[in-house]
Amino acid sequence: MNIYTADIILYILLISILNNPLLNIFQAFGLNFIFSEILIGIILLFITILIHKFGFRRIWKK
């Protein structure tokens, strides 16, 4: 499996697990739905980049 395929699978898993709880938190603060989804996407992308740099790169060495 390619490292970027693992990144895509990880991102989809993070969306399916964390989207609803984070959306509920942001909606409780009174944020707009579209802005909340954009903010969740940015947060999950940041988490994916961190896991890619510090996790997957150690597993898949070039």
Secondary structure by P-SEA (a helix, b strand, c coil): ccaaaaaaaaaaaaaaccaaaaaaaaaaacccaaaaaaaaaaaaaaaaaaaaaccccccccc
